[in-house]
Amino acid sequence: QVQLVESGGGTVHAGGSLRLSCAASGGIFSNYVMGWFRQAPGKEREFVAAIDRSGRSTEYADSVKGRFTISRDNAENTLYLQMNSLNSGDTGVYSCASKYAPYTGIRYTKSETYNTWGRGTQVTVSL
């Protein structure tokens, strides 16, 4: 079972960019599907992006398509989320999550599918 620690959050003006990282330890990182989720104050946790074991297959929420890019470095056991053209709707706590997958090409978009979570990192987009 991997352990996950996010970093890279902060406060940015609308239109700006941030790059989140999620460092994994304690498992074989390349065996896991990885996802990013976010939760805004008073709202349910929502799916942002997911990536398969190999890094070649990705999926995004409609709200972030074309602005966010999920990627992973299996040699460095790290997951990334590049966020561009940020707006106030992107404000929230961003968490990474992992789920073992038996083969490549699988992506999970439902939070209940994932069984390991980081503590999250706060992203605040100011006007």
Buried (B, 14 or more C-beta within 10 A) or exposed (E): EBEBEBEBBEEBEEEBEBEBBBBBEEBEBBBBBBBBBBBBEEEEBBBBBBBBBEBEBBBBBEBBEEBBBBBBEBEEBBBBBBBBEBEEEBBBBBBBBBBBBEEEEBBBBEBEEBEBBBEBBEBBBEE
